[in-house]
C-alpha cells in the first residue's frame, strides 16, 4: 500500500497540470487586449466559502475596459503584486488581456498566467512517476 502513494501524488500533479493547461489554452484562444481604467483596489484573502472561480488570495485591481463600436464595456479584476498595488491609483490606465467570453477574467498584459505552473506540475509529476515506476520495472 505504501508504494501506491507516490503514484497517486505523481498522477495528481500531472492531472492538475492538465487542468491548468486546458484553462490556459481556453484563455489564450479567446483573449483580447485593451486599456483598462482602474476603478478600485481590493485585497482578497478568503471568505471561508468554497471558491469556484479563478480568484486566489492576493492583491487585485478592479478594472473596466471601455466600450467601442464592436463590444460593450467589461469589468473584471486583475491580480497584481503588492508594490504595483500600492502605487496604482483609481483612474490609472493599465494594459490588460481579458477573455472575450467572460470579461471578468483579466490579467496584466505582461502576465505569464499559469504556464509556469503547468510546466512545474508536469515535470514534478513526471519525476515522481519515474522514481515510483523505476523499481517496479526492474
C-alpha positions as CSV (number, residue, x, y, z in Angstrom):
1,X,0.0,0.0,0.0
2,X,2.9,2.4,0.8
3,X,4.2,2.0,-2.8
4,X,0.9,3.4,-4.1
5,X,1.2,6.8,-2.5
6,X,3.9,8.2,-4.8
7,X,2.0,7.1,-7.8
8,X,-1.1,8.9,-6.7
9,X,0.9,12.1,-5.9
10,X,2.6,12.0,-9.3
11,X,-0.7,11.4,-11.1
12,X,-2.3,14.2,-9.1
13,X,0.4,16.6,-10.1
14,X,0.0,15.7,-13.8
15,X,-3.8,15.8,-13.6
16,X,-3.7,19.3,-12.1
17,X,-1.2,20.4,-14.7
18,X,-3.6,19.2,-17.4
19,X,-6.4,21.1,-15.8
20,X,-4.3,24.3,-15.8
21,X,-3.1,23.7,-19.3
22,X,-6.7,23.4,-20.6
23,X,-7.6,26.6,-18.8
24,X,-4.6,28.5,-20.3
25,X,-5.4,27.3,-23.8
26,X,-9.0,28.4,-23.5
27,X,-7.9,31.8,-22.2
28,X,-5.2,32.2,-24.9
29,X,-7.6,31.2,-27.7
30,X,-10.3,33.7,-26.7
31,X,-8.4,36.7,-25.3
32,X,-8.4,40.3,-26.3
33,X,-6.2,43.2,-25.2
34,X,-7.1,46.7,-24.2
35,X,-6.6,49.7,-22.0
36,X,-8.4,49.3,-18.7
37,X,-9.3,52.0,-16.3
38,X,-8.7,51.2,-12.6
39,X,-12.0,51.6,-10.7
40,X,-10.7,50.5,-7.2
41,X,-8.4,48.2,-5.2
42,X,-9.2,45.0,-3.3
43,X,-7.3,42.6,-1.1
44,X,-8.7,39.1,-1.2
45,X,-7.7,36.6,1.5
46,X,-10.6,34.1,1.8
47,X,-14.2,34.4,2.6
48,X,-14.4,30.9,4.1
49,X,-16.7,29.7,1.4
50,X,-15.8,27.3,-1.4
51,X,-14.3,29.4,-4.2
52,X,-15.5,28.1,-7.6
53,X,-13.9,30.9,-9.5
54,X,-10.4,31.6,-10.5
55,X,-9.7,34.1,-7.7
56,X,-6.8,33.2,-5.5
57,X,-5.7,35.2,-2.4
58,X,-3.8,38.3,-3.3
59,X,-4.0,42.0,-4.3
60,X,-6.4,43.0,-7.0
61,X,-7.4,46.0,-9.1
62,X,-11.0,46.3,-10.3
63,X,-10.8,47.5,-13.9
64,X,-13.1,48.4,-16.8
65,X,-12.2,48.1,-20.4
66,X,-14.2,50.7,-22.3
67,X,-16.8,50.0,-24.8
68,X,-16.3,50.6,-28.5
69,X,-18.4,50.0,-31.6
70,X,-17.9,46.3,-31.6
71,X,-18.2,45.4,-27.9
72,X,-19.7,46.6,-24.7
73,X,-17.7,47.6,-21.6
74,X,-16.5,44.8,-19.4
75,X,-15.4,44.8,-15.8
76,X,-13.1,42.5,-14.0
77,X,-10.3,42.0,-11.5
78,X,-6.6,41.9,-12.2
79,X,-4.2,40.2,-9.8
80,X,-1.2,42.3,-9.2
81,X,1.9,42.4,-6.9
82,X,1.8,44.4,-3.7
83,X,4.2,47.1,-4.8
84,X,2.3,47.9,-8.0
85,X,-1.0,47.7,-6.0
86,X,0.3,50.3,-3.6
87,X,1.5,52.6,-6.4
88,X,-1.7,52.3,-8.5
89,X,-4.5,54.8,-8.0
90,X,-8.1,55.0,-9.1
91,X,-8.3,56.3,-12.6
92,X,-4.9,55.0,-13.8
93,X,-4.8,53.2,-17.2
94,X,-3.2,49.8,-17.4
95,X,-2.8,47.3,-20.3
96,X,-4.7,44.1,-19.8
97,X,-5.6,40.9,-21.5
98,X,-9.1,39.6,-20.9
99,X,-11.4,36.8,-22.0
100,X,-13.8,37.7,-24.8
101,X,-16.4,35.2,-23.4
102,X,-16.0,36.3,-19.8
103,X,-14.7,39.9,-19.4
104,X,-14.3,39.3,-15.6
105,X,-11.3,37.1,-16.3
106,X,-8.5,39.7,-16.7
107,X,-4.7,39.6,-16.5
108,X,-1.9,42.2,-16.9
109,X,-0.7,42.2,-20.4
110,X,2.8,41.1,-19.3
111,X,1.5,38.3,-17.1
112,X,2.6,34.7,-17.8
113,X,-0.6,33.2,-16.5
114,X,-0.4,29.6,-15.3
115,X,2.1,28.4,-17.9
116,X,5.0,28.2,-15.4
117,X,2.8,26.2,-13.0
118,X,1.8,23.8,-15.8
119,X,5.5,23.1,-16.6
120,X,6.3,22.7,-12.9
121,X,3.4,20.3,-12.4
122,X,4.2,18.2,-15.5
123,X,7.9,18.0,-14.6
124,X,7.3,17.3,-10.9
125,X,4.7,14.7,-11.6
126,X,6.9,13.1,-14.3
127,X,9.8,12.9,-11.9
128,X,7.7,11.4,-9.1
129,X,6.2,8.9,-11.6
130,X,9.7,8.0,-12.9
131,X,11.1,7.4,-9.4
132,X,8.0,5.4,-8.5
133,X,8.0,3.3,-11.6
134,X,11.7,2.6,-11.8
135,X,11.8,0.0,-9.0
136,X,8.6,-1.6,-10.3
137,X,10.1,-2.1,-13.8
138,X,13.4,-3.7,-12.6
